Amino acid sequence: MKEFRTELIPSVSASPIGLRDKVFTIGSCFADEIGNHLVENKFKVWNNQFGTIYNPSSIHQSLLFALENTFPSPESYLQNDGLHLNYGLHSSYSSTNRQELEDKIKDSIAEANEFLANSNRIIITYGTAFVYRLKSNNAIVANCHKIPSLNFTKSLLTEKEIVESFQELYSKLKLVNSKYKIVLTVSPVRHLKDTLELNSLSKSILRVVCHSIANQFSDVEYFPAYEILLDDLRDYRFYKTDRLHPTEEAVEYIWERFVTSYFDEPSKKFLNEWKEIEKDLRHRPFHPKSENHQKFLNAVLGRLEIMNNTIDLSNEIQTLKSKISEIQNPSSRIQ
């Protein structure tokens, strides 16, 4: 029988992710998708908490903020529509009070610095090679914050500019922790505001950049999320109604490919076991007070306590113990 599909099987990582690894994700909205799956599966993750950032220059700058515990310059703050914002960060960093915003940014960077100092995995997702520069000082911004376009000039980063920016970041990362392993991805989400033609140009630059960097540094690898959606799945049924963002099913498929490529065997075993546990925890019985259901809950609790020796499941254990106690002693339930 003929094959009617080009299936993409990513190569297996030379440095697979283990259960004890701490993962720092940053970049476009696709970094959130991978990060969310890691969080849901109980990995220790700093999940893109600077907010969505699309261009490599701003992504690298945000990583440097976290690495060096440094903060955006005073000139990078602005006001728009009654809110204080910062050109270097997502609009989720906003406040009606300038000092409150500065404190929020400093706290977030301090948390990122602490996590990054103790992590060994970084996942970077590039979204676009286009950047916007402030006309006033030529600085690249991570977010225009709905400021009129006449205040910016739009340009396309070259492969050379992005690679050199990464090289600077990489050398500083290695000074802090020589064991960092980095995974690069290109977001499969298309930027229609650039037009399809220019989006294709932008993505091609990002793809060449990832290839160049991965070839230059042995501890940097590329995961083909972009190719999996566009060339493997290759069908609008895997896109949301905006025809730009992948559906939940598509993200799940890409996640499964990521697991196959980037997780060691103990991690894969845990993921399979945790999937079954989650299913059991969501179970809603017809007769919750029945003896069979209580046996079921205690069996699940026993499995959680065994798995807790491998990864922290203390919250789930405590929640289930409370549930069992409420069933056995209804009067103990908090009113």
Secondary structure, DSSP 8 states (H G I E B T S, - for coil): ----S--------SS-B-TT-EEEEEESHHHHHHHHHHHHTT-EEEESTT----SHHHHHHHHHHHHHT----GGGEEEETTEEEETTS-TTS-BSSHHHHHHHHHHHHHHHHHHHHT--EEEEEE--SEEEEETTT--EES--TT--GGGEEEEE--HHHHHHHHHHHHHHHHHH-TT-EEEEEE-----GGG-HHHHHHHHHHHHHHHHHHHHH-TTEEE--HHHIIIIII-SGGGB-TTSSSB-HHHHHHHHHHHHHHHB-HHHHHHHHHHHHHHHHHT---S-TTSHHHHHHHHHHHHHHHHHTTTS--HHHHHHHHHHHHHHH-GGGS--
